Amino acid sequence: MILSNTPTYTSIEDASRDVLEVISKFVGVNTFFIAKNDKTAVDIISSFNRDEIILESGFETLYRDSY
């Protein structure tokens, strides 16, 4: 069943921004993010930072350097 008010997204970036906005209302942490991980690189698609910027959208690092 498809709801008539279900948003349609043209990119993963657009969808991730909405997801983080909704989650931010329920999760009481400073930073969380949505990332792509291909075991070679980690690309932060969208991030949410409540009080202090810890991680920004668009950040990229090698998989071996992520933790």
GROMACS elastic network, one bead per residue, 0.5 to 0.9 nm:
[ bonds ]
;  ai    aj funct       b0    kb
    2     5     6  0.86590   500
    2     6     6  0.72559   500
    3     6     6  0.53546   500
    4     7     6  0.84639   500
    7    15     6  0.87546   500
    8    15     6  0.83899   500
    9    12     6  0.73367   500
    9    13     6  0.87420   500
    9    14     6  0.62125   500
    9    15     6  0.58748   500
   10    13     6  0.85233   500
   10    14     6  0.70142   500
   10    15     6  0.80696   500
   11    14     6  0.53863   500
   11    15     6  0.65517   500
   11    16     6  0.86940   500
   12    15     6  0.51195   500
   12    16     6  0.59462   500
   12    17     6  0.86214   500
   12    45     6  0.78756   500
   13    16     6  0.51499   500
   13    17     6  0.63199   500
   13    18     6  0.89236   500
   13    45     6  0.59920   500
   13    46     6  0.66662   500
   14    17     6  0.54108   500
   14    18     6  0.67362   500
   14    19     6  0.89139   500
   14    46     6  0.89285   500
   15    18     6  0.53552   500
   15    19     6  0.62660   500
   15    20     6  0.87642   500
   16    20     6  0.60907   500
   16    21     6  0.85040   500
   16    33     6  0.86649   500
   16    34     6  0.66882   500
   16    45     6  0.73351   500
   16    46     6  0.61397   500
   16    47     6  0.86224   500
   17    20     6  0.52771   500
   17    21     6  0.62222   500
   17    22     6  0.88240   500
   17    34     6  0.89303   500
   17    45     6  0.87185   500
   17    46     6  0.61583   500
   17    47     6  0.79205   500
   17    48     6  0.86098   500
   18    21     6  0.50673   500
   18    22     6  0.63609   500
   18    23     6  0.86746   500
   19    22     6  0.52998   500
   19    23     6  0.61707   500
   19    24     6  0.85637   500
   20    23     6  0.50148   500
   20    24     6  0.59003   500
   20    25     6  0.88183   500
   20    32     6  0.80038   500
   20    33     6  0.74124   500
   20    34     6  0.80872   500
   20    46     6  0.77517   500
   20    47     6  0.73301   500
   20    48     6  0.64869   500
   21    24     6  0.52582   500
   21    25     6  0.70070   500
   21    48     6  0.78815   500
   22    25     6  0.56506   500
   22    26     6  0.74336   500
   23    26     6  0.54020   500
   23    27     6  0.59733   500
   24    27     6  0.53559   500
   24    28     6  0.72821   500
   24    29     6  0.82408   500
   24    32     6  0.87198   500
   24    48     6  0.75177   500
   24    50     6  0.81825   500
   25    28     6  0.79066   500
   27    30     6  0.87629   500
   28    50     6  0.87983   500
   29    32     6  0.74247   500
   29    49     6  0.84255   500
   29    50     6  0.73991   500
   30    48     6  0.75865   500
   30    49     6  0.53119   500
   30    51     6  0.60867   500
   30    52     6  0.69373   500
   30    53     6  0.83436   500
   30    54     6  0.82512   500
   31    47     6  0.71057   500
   31    48     6  0.54114   500
   31    50     6  0.63999   500
   31    51     6  0.84954   500
   31    52     6  0.81066   500
   31    53     6  0.76754   500
   31    54     6  0.66652   500
   31    55     6  0.71997   500
   32    46     6  0.87685   500
   32    47     6  0.58685   500
   32    48     6  0.54922   500
   32    49     6  0.69450   500
   32    55     6  0.82484   500
   33    44     6  0.68332   500
   33    45     6  0.75015   500
   33    46     6  0.56624   500
   33    48     6  0.61033   500
   33    49     6  0.87384   500
   33    55     6  0.81088   500
   33    56     6  0.87330   500
   33    57     6  0.80446   500
   34    43     6  0.86793   500
   34    44     6  0.60633   500
   34    45     6  0.56428   500
   34    46     6  0.54394   500
   34    47     6  0.64125   500
   34    57     6  0.88259   500
   35    42     6  0.65677   500
   35    43     6  0.53823   500
   35    45     6  0.51329   500
   35    46     6  0.70917   500
   35    47     6  0.85551   500
   36    41     6  0.80080   500
   36    42     6  0.56964   500
   36    43     6  0.51427   500
   36    44     6  0.64966   500
   36    45     6  0.69244   500
   37    40     6  0.72693   500
   37    41     6  0.59303   500
   37    43     6  0.65730   500
   37    44     6  0.87943   500
   37    63     6  0.73491   500
   38    41     6  0.58734   500
   38    42     6  0.68877   500
   38    63     6  0.78566   500
   39    42     6  0.75281   500
   39    62     6  0.84310   500
   39    63     6  0.56187   500
   39    64     6  0.80247   500
   40    61     6  0.88985   500
   40    62     6  0.60080   500
   40    64     6  0.73529   500
   41    60     6  0.70726   500
   41    61     6  0.57933   500
   41    64     6  0.79231   500
   41    65     6  0.89024   500
   41    66     6  0.86669   500
   42    59     6  0.82995   500
   42    60     6  0.56648   500
   42    61     6  0.54277   500
   42    62     6  0.60368   500
   42    63     6  0.54790   500
   42    66     6  0.73721   500
   43    57     6  0.85224   500
   43    58     6  0.66334   500
   43    59     6  0.60472   500
   43    61     6  0.67482   500
   43    62     6  0.87414   500
   44    47     6  0.69767   500
   44    55     6  0.84069   500
   44    56     6  0.74737   500
   44    57     6  0.54405   500
   44    58     6  0.52776   500
   44    59     6  0.52849   500
   44    60     6  0.62437   500
   44    61     6  0.88573   500
   45    56     6  0.89406   500
   45    57     6  0.55885   500
   45    58     6  0.58339   500
   45    59     6  0.79237   500
   46    56     6  0.74113   500
   46    58     6  0.70729   500
   47    55     6  0.66458   500
   47    56     6  0.58137   500
   47    57     6  0.50995   500
   47    58     6  0.85825   500
   48    53     6  0.83420   500
   48    55     6  0.79969   500
   48    56     6  0.78632   500
   48    57     6  0.82467   500
   49    52     6  0.59745   500
   49    53     6  0.53005   500
   49    54     6  0.66879   500
   49    55     6  0.72692   500
   49    56     6  0.80438   500
   50    53     6  0.75483   500
   53    56     6  0.69497   500
   55    59     6  0.72468   500
   56    59     6  0.58410   500
   57    60     6  0.89116   500
   61    64     6  0.83481   500
   61    65     6  0.66236   500
   61    66     6  0.67733   500
   62    65     6  0.53090   500
   62    66     6  0.66067   500
   63    66     6  0.52653   500
   63    67     6  0.83037   500
   64    67     6  0.80822   500
